[in-house]
């Protein structure tokens, strides 16, 4: 995972925002390597990358079947993908997906069957969640989960989730988007963190997305991470889903010793 790399059929370098170095796919995910993700896409090829993204959506319209009106379509729109799109889609660039669609796909990693759940918008609904398409094989699920956990223990979200009373599995994202403000062209950064917790027994998936003006040092973990942590802690405390801390044990002091 070099700091920058020029892939075949490409004219522009793909870069990482920080030094990552050699490592496994677990490190790639945890430290959010663009060059590493593009390498995987290069091995898969354009058509398999396109098919991979088509599998993220439960229906052919690129939606979640949530019932929400005017849901935007996500996923591939072209019949064929050029190499530049395949490389960049691997690290979250050059493809459209709504926050709800992304959270729904991410929830598959929190499920032992690796299936994308069917979204329901309801205040109270006790029906079991319908399972959608399988996102990956069990052995690949273990690798992805390890990478998502590494993100919060040593990777791009380690600082924001340090000291939580539960393990968190997460992925940060920082995606550039061109736009306009007061009639002037500007560049925004879409900064997000998607997470589930507790990592060993997932109960909830949270996604936070903030769109801010592009500037040096901006990242998904820095912008969205603190809010994701607050929501996870609030929800799990409200559900009483956190482990109860053990009371400190009292031991009798030996005769003449200090207590």
matplotlib code that plots the C-alpha trace (Angstrom):
import matplotlib.pyplot as plt

x = [0.0, 2.3, 1.5, 0.6, 0.3, -0.4, -2.5, -2.8, -5.3, -5.0, -3.7, -3.9, -2.2, -4.3, -3.0, -3.4, -3.8, -1.3, 1.5, 0.1, 2.7, 2.6, -0.1, -3.1, -6.6, -7.4, -4.9, -6.2, -9.7, -8.6, -6.3, -8.5, -5.9, -7.0, -4.1, -4.7, -8.4, -7.6, -5.2, -8.0, -10.3, -7.5, -7.3, -11.1, -11.6, -14.2, -17.1, -16.7, -16.5, -19.7, -21.4, -20.2, -21.8, -25.0, -25.3, -25.4, -29.0, -32.0, -33.9, -33.1, -33.9, -30.9, -33.0, -33.7, -37.5, -38.0, -41.3, -39.8, -41.1, -38.6, -35.7, -32.7, -31.2, -27.8, -25.2, -24.0, -25.8, -23.6, -23.8, -20.0, -17.4, -14.1, -11.0, -10.9, -14.4, -13.6, -10.4, -12.1, -15.3, -13.2, -12.5, -15.8, -15.3, -17.2, -20.4, -23.6, -25.2, -27.6, -26.8, -29.7, -28.5, -25.0, -26.1, -28.3, -25.4, -23.1, -25.6, -24.8, -21.4, -23.1, -25.2, -23.8, -25.5, -23.9, -27.3, -28.5, -31.6, -34.8, -35.4, -38.6, -39.6, -41.7, -41.8, -42.8, -42.5, -41.8, -41.8, -38.5, -36.3, -36.4, -33.1, -31.9, -28.9, -25.8, -22.9, -20.0, -18.8, -18.4, -14.6, -14.6, -17.0, -14.4, -11.8, -14.0, -15.1, -11.5, -10.7, -13.7, -12.6, -9.0, -10.4, -11.4, -8.5, -5.5, -6.8, -8.6, -11.2, -8.9, -8.7, -12.4, -13.5, -10.7, -12.1, -15.6, -17.1, -17.8, -16.0, -17.0, -16.6, -16.5, -15.4, -14.5, -15.0, -14.0, -15.3, -14.7, -17.7, -17.8, -20.7, -21.5, -22.1, -23.6, -23.1, -19.4, -17.8, -16.6, -15.4, -17.1, -16.0, -18.6, -17.3, -18.9, -18.5, -20.6, -20.4, -22.0, -21.7, -21.1, -18.7, -18.9, -22.7, -24.0, -27.3, -27.3, -25.9, -25.3, -24.2, -23.4, -22.7, -21.5, -20.8, -18.2, -16.0, -12.8, -9.7, -6.5, -7.0, -10.7, -11.7, -14.7, -13.4, -12.8, -16.1, -18.6, -16.9, -17.7, -21.4, -21.5, -19.9, -22.5, -25.4, -24.0, -23.4, -26.9, -28.7, -26.9, -27.4, -31.1, -31.5, -29.4, -27.4, -24.0, -22.3, -22.8, -19.4, -18.3, -18.1, -14.6, -13.6, -12.6, -9.9, -9.0, -5.6, -3.1, -2.5, -0.3, -0.6, -2.1, -5.6]
y = [0.0, 2.7, 6.4, 6.8, 4.6, 4.8, 1.8, 0.5, 2.3, 5.3, 8.8, 10.1, 8.8, 7.3, 8.5, 7.8, 10.7, 9.1, 6.5, 2.9, 0.6, -3.2, -5.3, -7.6, -6.7, -6.2, -3.4, -2.0, -1.7, -0.4, 2.3, 3.1, 2.6, 3.9, 2.3, -1.0, -1.0, 0.0, -3.0, -5.4, -3.8, -4.2, -7.9, -8.3, -6.4, -3.9, -6.2, -8.0, -4.7, -3.5, -6.8, -6.4, -3.0, -4.2, -6.8, -4.0, -3.2, -5.4, -4.4, -3.6, 0.1, 0.5, 1.2, -0.4, -1.1, 1.1, 2.6, 6.1, 8.3, 9.6, 7.3, 8.0, 5.3, 4.0, 1.7, 1.3, 3.1, 2.4, -1.0, -1.2, 0.3, 1.9, 1.1, 4.5, 3.9, 0.4, 1.6, 4.5, 2.8, 0.4, 3.2, 5.0, 7.5, 7.8, 6.1, 7.3, 5.8, 7.4, 7.2, 4.8, 2.5, 2.6, 1.8, -1.0, -2.6, -2.1, -3.9, -7.1, -7.2, -7.0, -10.1, -13.6, -14.6, -11.6, -10.7, -7.2, -6.6, -5.2, -1.7, -0.8, 2.7, 2.3, 3.4, 0.0, -3.2, -6.5, -8.5, -10.3, -8.5, -10.0, -11.1, -9.8, -10.8, -12.3, -9.7, -12.1, -15.6, -16.5, -16.6, -13.1, -11.8, -12.7, -10.7, -7.6, -7.7, -7.8, -4.8, -2.8, -3.6, -2.5, 0.8, 1.7, 0.1, 1.2, 2.8, 5.9, 6.0, 4.8, 8.2, 8.9, 5.5, 5.2, 4.3, 3.2, 0.6, -1.6, -2.7, -0.8, -1.9, 1.0, 2.5, 6.1, 7.8, 11.1, 11.7, 14.9, 16.5, 19.5, 22.0, 25.6, 28.1, 31.5, 31.0, 30.2, 26.8, 25.1, 21.7, 19.9, 16.9, 14.3, 13.0, 9.9, 7.1, 4.0, 1.7, -1.2, -2.1, -4.0, -5.6, -9.1, -9.0, -6.2, -4.5, -1.3, 0.3, 4.0, 6.2, 9.9, 12.1, 15.7, 17.8, 20.5, 22.8, 21.1, 22.0, 20.3, 17.8, 17.2, 13.5, 11.4, 10.2, 13.7, 15.2, 12.4, 10.1, 12.0, 12.0, 8.3, 7.6, 9.6, 8.0, 4.4, 5.1, 6.7, 3.9, 1.0, 2.6, 3.2, -0.4, -1.6, -3.6, -2.8, -5.1, -4.2, -3.4, -5.8, -4.4, -4.1, -6.9, -6.2, -8.2, -8.3, -6.9, -9.1, -8.3, -5.2, -4.5, -1.5, -1.7]
z = [0.0, -1.2, -0.6, -4.3, -7.4, -11.1, -12.2, -15.8, -18.0, -15.7, -16.2, -12.6, -9.5, -6.7, -3.4, 0.3, 2.7, 5.2, 5.2, 5.6, 4.3, 3.9, 5.5, 5.1, 4.0, 7.7, 7.8, 4.5, 5.9, 9.4, 8.0, 5.0, 2.1, -1.3, -3.1, -1.4, -2.2, -5.8, -6.0, -5.0, -7.7, -10.2, -9.5, -9.7, -12.9, -14.1, -14.6, -11.3, -9.5, -11.2, -10.2, -6.6, -6.3, -7.9, -5.1, -2.5, -3.4, -2.7, -5.9, -9.5, -9.0, -6.8, -3.7, -0.3, -0.7, 2.4, 1.2, 1.4, -1.5, -4.0, -2.8, -4.9, -7.0, -6.0, -7.5, -11.0, -13.8, -16.8, -18.6, -18.5, -16.2, -17.3, -15.2, -13.5, -12.1, -10.9, -9.1, -7.4, -6.5, -4.4, -1.9, -2.2, -5.0, -8.3, -7.2, -5.7, -2.7, -0.1, 3.7, 4.2, 1.4, 2.8, 6.4, 5.1, 3.2, 6.2, 8.5, 6.6, 8.2, 11.6, 10.8, 11.1, 7.8, 6.0, 4.5, 3.7, 5.9, 4.5, 5.7, 7.6, 8.7, 11.8, 15.4, 16.7, 14.6, 16.2, 12.9, 12.2, 9.7, 6.3, 4.9, 1.5, -0.6, 0.9, 0.7, 1.1, 2.2, 5.9, 5.6, 4.0, 6.6, 9.4, 7.5, 7.0, 10.7, 11.8, 9.6, 10.9, 14.5, 13.6, 12.4, 16.0, 17.8, 15.7, 12.5, 11.3, 14.2, 17.0, 18.7, 18.7, 20.1, 22.7, 26.1, 25.1, 27.5, 24.5, 21.3, 18.1, 14.5, 12.1, 8.8, 8.2, 4.8, 3.3, -0.2, -2.2, -4.0, -6.3, -5.8, -5.5, -2.7, -3.3, -7.0, -6.6, -7.3, -4.2, -3.1, -0.2, 1.8, 2.6, 6.0, 7.4, 9.9, 9.8, 12.9, 14.7, 18.4, 20.5, 18.0, 19.5, 19.7, 17.3, 18.4, 16.4, 13.3, 13.2, 10.2, 10.5, 7.5, 7.6, 4.5, 5.2, 3.2, 2.1, 4.0, 5.1, 8.0, 7.4, 7.7, 8.3, 11.7, 12.9, 11.7, 12.2, 14.7, 18.0, 17.1, 16.2, 19.6, 21.4, 19.6, 20.2, 23.9, 24.3, 22.5, 24.2, 27.6, 26.9, 25.8, 28.8, 26.3, 28.0, 30.4, 34.0, 35.6, 38.3, 41.8, 43.1, 45.3, 48.9, 50.5, 54.2, 55.0, 56.8, 60.5, 60.8, 57.0, 55.2, 54.0]

ax = plt.figure().add_subplot(projection="3d")
ax.plot(x, y, z, "-o")
ax.set_aspect("equal")
plt.show()
